[in-house]
């Protein structure tokens, strides 16, 4: 959505500079059906590069579930210098499954709440719908979340 790329094509998961989880109406509907967790949805208008509101409904999604389940021995993380107990960065993540409630299909990490964990069965349901703009990092995969 710029003058260099004039077409207006929005994905179901929008990356933004604020770090909010902005999703389409289609993704919201699927999460309401499949996530089995409390999520707050706040409507948000998307304004294109010409100052016009785009078609479709979009929402900031705010999952409430927070789980303390990081396996520190098998993860590569930096503790925040400004907020002890929280992570300043995650470079490889491993979770302790015994500390995750069995019904948890989508939740935030206690030590880095902006990181949203999606269980494999929910990921399969999302992928089956052909939603766009979603990406995942597998457990144990090198990454850089800061």
C-alpha positions as CSV (number, residue, x, y, z in Angstrom):
1,X,0.0,0.0,0.0
2,X,2.5,2.6,-1.2
3,X,2.8,4.7,-4.3
4,X,5.5,2.2,-5.5
5,X,3.1,-0.7,-4.9
6,X,-0.3,0.7,-5.7
7,X,-2.4,-2.4,-5.3
8,X,-4.3,-2.8,-2.1
9,X,-3.9,-6.4,-0.9
10,X,-4.1,-7.0,2.9
11,X,-3.2,-10.2,4.6
12,X,-5.2,-11.8,7.4
13,X,-2.4,-11.1,9.8
14,X,-1.0,-7.6,9.5
15,X,2.5,-6.7,10.7
16,X,2.8,-3.3,12.2
17,X,5.3,-1.0,13.9
18,X,3.4,-1.1,17.2
19,X,3.7,-4.9,17.7
20,X,-0.1,-5.3,18.0
21,X,-1.7,-8.5,16.6
22,X,-3.9,-7.1,13.9
23,X,-6.1,-9.6,12.2
24,X,-8.8,-9.9,9.6
25,X,-12.5,-10.7,10.2
26,X,-11.8,-14.2,8.7
27,X,-9.0,-14.9,11.2
28,X,-11.1,-13.5,14.0
29,X,-14.0,-15.9,13.1
30,X,-11.7,-18.9,13.1
31,X,-10.0,-18.0,16.4
32,X,-13.4,-17.6,18.0
33,X,-14.3,-21.1,16.8
34,X,-11.0,-22.9,17.3
35,X,-8.8,-21.2,19.9
36,X,-10.9,-22.1,23.0
37,X,-9.4,-19.2,25.0
38,X,-10.5,-15.7,25.9
39,X,-9.4,-13.1,23.3
40,X,-10.3,-9.5,23.3
41,X,-11.0,-8.1,19.8
42,X,-10.8,-4.3,19.3
43,X,-12.0,-3.0,15.9
44,X,-9.3,-1.0,14.2
45,X,-9.6,0.9,10.8
46,X,-6.8,0.3,8.3
47,X,-6.0,3.5,6.4
48,X,-4.2,3.1,3.1
49,X,-1.4,5.3,1.6
50,X,-4.0,7.6,0.1
51,X,-5.7,8.3,3.4
52,X,-8.7,6.1,2.6
53,X,-10.2,3.3,4.8
54,X,-9.6,-0.1,3.3
55,X,-12.4,-2.6,2.8
56,X,-13.0,-5.3,5.3
57,X,-13.0,-5.4,9.0
58,X,-9.8,-5.7,11.1
59,X,-9.2,-6.1,14.8
60,X,-6.5,-5.9,17.4
61,X,-6.5,-9.3,19.0
62,X,-5.5,-9.5,22.6
63,X,-5.2,-13.1,24.0
64,X,-5.6,-13.0,27.8
65,X,-4.0,-16.4,28.6
66,X,-0.5,-16.2,29.9
67,X,1.5,-19.3,30.6
68,X,4.9,-19.7,32.5
69,X,6.2,-22.7,30.6
70,X,9.7,-21.9,29.2
71,X,12.2,-24.7,29.5
72,X,15.2,-22.5,30.3
73,X,17.7,-25.3,30.1
74,X,16.9,-25.9,26.4
75,X,16.2,-22.3,25.4
76,X,18.5,-19.5,24.4
77,X,17.2,-16.3,25.9
78,X,18.4,-13.0,27.3
79,X,16.9,-11.6,30.5
80,X,15.8,-8.0,30.2
81,X,18.1,-5.6,32.0
82,X,15.2,-3.2,32.6
83,X,12.6,-5.7,33.7
84,X,14.1,-8.7,35.6
85,X,12.1,-11.8,35.1
86,X,11.2,-10.9,31.6
87,X,13.1,-11.7,28.4
88,X,14.8,-9.1,26.3
89,X,15.3,-11.6,23.5
90,X,14.6,-15.2,22.5
91,X,17.0,-16.9,20.1
92,X,15.8,-20.5,20.5
93,X,12.6,-21.5,22.4
94,X,11.8,-24.7,24.2
95,X,8.7,-25.2,26.2
96,X,8.0,-27.5,29.2
97,X,4.8,-29.3,28.1
98,X,4.1,-30.4,31.7
99,X,3.5,-26.7,32.6
100,X,1.1,-26.0,29.7
101,X,-2.6,-26.6,30.5
102,X,-3.9,-29.4,28.2
103,X,-6.7,-27.1,26.8
104,X,-4.3,-24.3,25.9
105,X,-4.3,-23.9,22.1
106,X,-3.1,-20.3,22.0
107,X,-1.4,-18.2,24.8
108,X,1.2,-15.6,25.5
109,X,4.5,-16.4,27.2
110,X,4.8,-15.0,30.8
111,X,8.4,-13.9,30.3
112,X,7.7,-12.2,26.9
113,X,4.0,-11.5,26.5
114,X,4.2,-10.2,23.0
115,X,5.1,-13.7,21.9
116,X,2.0,-15.8,21.1
117,X,2.2,-19.6,21.2
118,X,0.0,-21.5,18.9
119,X,-0.4,-25.3,19.5
120,X,0.0,-27.5,16.5
121,X,-3.6,-28.5,16.2
122,X,-4.7,-24.9,16.0
123,X,-2.0,-24.1,13.5
124,X,-3.3,-26.9,11.3
125,X,-6.8,-25.4,11.5
126,X,-5.5,-22.0,10.6
127,X,-3.5,-23.4,7.7
128,X,-6.4,-25.4,6.4
129,X,-8.4,-22.2,5.9
130,X,-5.8,-20.7,3.6
131,X,-5.3,-17.6,5.7
132,X,-2.5,-15.3,4.6
133,X,0.3,-13.4,6.5
134,X,0.7,-16.1,9.2
135,X,4.2,-17.3,10.1
136,X,5.4,-19.6,12.8
137,X,8.7,-20.5,14.5
138,X,9.0,-24.2,15.4
139,X,10.1,-25.2,18.9
140,X,13.8,-25.4,19.0
141,X,14.3,-23.5,15.8
142,X,16.8,-20.6,15.8
143,X,15.0,-17.3,15.8
144,X,15.4,-13.7,16.9
145,X,12.5,-12.3,18.9
146,X,13.3,-9.0,20.6
